[in-house]
Amino acid sequence: MKKYKEKLSEDHPDTLLAMNNLACTYSALGRNEDALGLYETLLKKRKKVLDYMAKDSLSIIQLNHDLIDLAVLAMETSFFAQ
C-alpha cells in the first residue's frame, strides 16, 4: 500500500482498488479486524472521491458493494467475538 500511495496518491482509483483487494485478502485469512479497518478507511476515501467525480452508476455500485462487505464483516466480527 505504501508504494501505491507514494507513486499515485492515497485517493487514486488504483490505490483504492489495491486497498480493497488487501481488505478482501485479510478477510479471507480470518484477519477480520484488519479487514474491517481497511474497509472503513476505503469507504471514507471512496465517498470523498465520489464527491468530486460525476456519480456514475459503476462507482455507485462499487460503493454499495463495499458497504455490504463492511456490514457483513462487522456482523461476523461481532458474532465471533461473543
Helices and strands as residue ranges (DSSP letters): H 2-7, H 13-28, H 32-52, H 57-81
